[in-house]
Amino acid sequence: MFSTDTVVTLLSYATLIGDGAAAFLLLAILAEVTGRKKRPCRFVALLDHHGLSLLFLIALIATSGSLYFSEVAKWTPCKDCWFQRIFMYPQVPLLFVAFLSKDRRIARYILTLCLIGMIFSIHQYAGQISAILFPSLAVTCSDLTTNCFDTQIFRLGYITIPMMALTAFALNALLAVRQMRRSAA
């Protein structure tokens, strides 16, 4: 079994790569929407082709990571973490069925789950970064068991657990948009 430090390191680098891919994908979508690029580049076309499997894989990794943190590492999830889980966990079985049936219509539902989950991730991440940068002004959340703005990890100068979740939500949201655009074409 992997140590917690190893899992955190692997997920941190996956988050870093995911953030780069999300930025690239966002730029590609904006270029297409504004008419600057008519056809997707090879990388985006590859993502489009494997969209359902990537959506499933990202949701599975995010879900597995959060379960590892709570069930193996024994970190108590806070209220905000639970809300993020509510919007990530259902994606795994939904995307598995969609992948097996090659049903891209799931994309609009995944997009909805991701956008709502992103709100909770952004809120928690902003609270954590504020607590790191301005400890004297730090506030706590209303969770009685653990403070939502405490950080169990802080890697590569910006990665915390809510940033990992935000990256997964953002990637799946962007991939869902690509799947919707592909279905409409």
C-alpha positions in Angstrom: 0.0 0.0 0.0 1.2 3.5 -0.8 2.1 5.9 2.0 -0.1 9.0 2.5 2.8 11.2 1.4 3.2 9.2 -1.8 -0.6 9.5 -2.6 -0.5 13.2 -1.9 2.5 13.7 -4.1 0.9 11.7 -7.0 -2.4 13.6 -6.7 -0.5 16.9 -6.5 1.3 16.2 -9.8 -1.9 15.0 -11.3 -3.5 18.3 -10.3 -0.6 20.3 -11.8 -1.0 18.4 -15.1 -4.8 18.7 -14.9 -4.5 22.5 -14.4 -2.4 22.8 -17.5 -4.7 20.6 -19.5 -7.7 22.6 -18.3 -6.1 25.9 -19.2 -5.2 24.6 -22.7 -8.7 23.1 -23.1 -10.4 26.4 -22.1 -8.3 28.3 -24.6 -9.2 25.8 -27.3 -12.9 26.1 -26.6 -12.7 29.9 -26.5 -10.8 29.9 -29.9 -13.6 27.8 -31.4 -16.4 29.8 -29.9 -14.9 33.1 -31.1 -14.4 31.7 -34.5 -10.6 32.0 -34.4 -10.1 28.3 -35.0 -12.6 26.2 -37.0 -11.2 22.7 -36.3 -9.7 21.5 -33.0 -6.0 20.8 -32.8 -4.8 17.2 -32.6 -4.6 17.2 -28.8 -8.2 18.5 -28.4 -9.4 16.1 -31.1 -7.8 13.3 -29.1 -9.5 14.5 -26.0 -12.8 14.7 -27.8 -12.4 11.1 -29.1 -11.7 9.7 -25.6 -14.0 12.2 -23.8 -16.3 9.8 -22.0 -13.4 7.6 -20.8 -11.5 10.7 -19.6 -14.6 12.0 -17.8 -15.0 8.7 -16.1 -11.3 8.4 -15.2 -11.1 11.9 -13.7 -14.2 11.3 -11.6 -12.9 7.9 -10.5 -9.5 9.4 -9.5 -11.1 12.3 -7.6 -13.5 10.0 -5.8 -10.8 7.4 -5.0 -8.5 10.2 -3.7 -11.1 11.6 -1.4 -12.0 8.2 -0.1 -8.3 7.5 0.5 -7.9 10.7 2.5 -10.9 9.9 4.8 -10.8 6.1 5.0 -7.0 5.3 4.8 -5.3 8.5 6.0 -8.1 9.0 8.5 -8.5 12.8 7.7 -11.9 13.9 8.8 -13.8 15.6 5.9 -15.3 19.0 6.7 -18.7 20.3 5.7 -17.4 21.8 2.5 -15.6 18.6 1.6 -18.8 16.7 2.0 -20.6 19.1 -0.4 -17.9 18.6 -2.9 -18.2 14.8 -2.6 -22.0 15.1 -3.1 -21.3 16.5 -6.6 -18.3 14.3 -7.5 -19.3 10.8 -6.3 -22.4 10.4 -8.5 -20.3 11.1 -11.6 -18.6 7.8 -11.3 -21.5 5.5 -11.9 -23.2 7.9 -14.3 -20.1 8.2 -16.4 -19.5 4.4 -16.2 -22.9 3.7 -17.7 -22.5 6.5 -20.3 -19.1 5.2 -21.3 -20.4 1.6 -21.7 -23.4 2.8 -23.8 -21.3 5.6 -25.6 -24.0 8.1 -24.5 -22.7 11.7 -24.8 -26.0 13.1 -23.6 -24.7 12.6 -20.0 -22.4 15.7 -20.6 -25.1 18.3 -19.7 -25.7 16.6 -16.3 -22.0 16.2 -15.6 -21.5 19.9 -16.4 -24.3 20.8 -13.9 -22.7 18.7 -11.2 -19.3 20.1 -11.9 -20.4 23.8 -11.9 -22.1 23.4 -8.5 -19.1 21.4 -7.1 -16.8 24.1 -8.3 -18.6 26.7 -6.2 -17.9 24.7 -3.0 -14.3 24.1 -4.1 -13.6 27.8 -4.8 -15.2 28.8 -1.5 -13.1 26.4 0.5 -9.9 27.1 -1.4 -10.3 30.9 -1.0 -10.8 30.4 2.8 -7.7 28.2 3.0 -5.5 30.6 1.0 -6.7 33.5 3.1 -5.8 31.5 6.3 -2.4 30.8 4.9 -1.7 34.4 3.7 -3.4 36.2 6.6 -3.4 33.9 9.6 -4.4 36.7 12.0 -7.6 37.3 9.9 -8.4 33.6 9.5 -12.0 32.6 10.2 -13.5 29.2 10.8 -16.4 27.5 9.1 -19.5 26.4 10.9 -18.4 22.7 11.0 -18.2 21.5 14.5 -15.9 18.6 13.8 -13.2 20.2 11.7 -12.3 23.6 10.3 -13.0 23.8 6.5 -10.2 26.3 6.1 -7.4 24.2 7.7 -5.1 22.6 5.2 -3.8 19.1 5.6 -1.6 19.6 2.6 -0.1 22.5 0.7 2.1 21.4 -2.2 3.8 23.1 -5.2 2.9 26.5 -3.7 -0.9 26.2 -4.4 -2.3 22.7 -4.2 -4.6 21.8 -1.4 -7.4 19.2 -1.3 -10.0 21.7 -2.5 -7.7 22.7 -5.4 -7.5 19.0 -6.3 -11.3 18.9 -6.3 -11.6 22.1 -8.3 -9.2 20.8 -10.9 -11.2 17.6 -11.3 -14.5 19.6 -11.5 -13.0 22.1 -14.0 -11.5 19.4 -16.2 -14.8 17.4 -16.3 -16.8 20.6 -16.9 -14.6 21.5 -19.9 -14.6 17.9 -21.2 -18.4 17.9 -20.8 -18.6 21.1 -22.9 -16.5 19.4 -25.6 -18.7 16.4 -25.6 -21.8 18.6 -25.9 -20.2 20.5 -28.8 -19.3 17.3 -30.4 -22.8 15.9 -30.1 -24.2 19.1 -31.6 -21.9 19.0 -34.6 
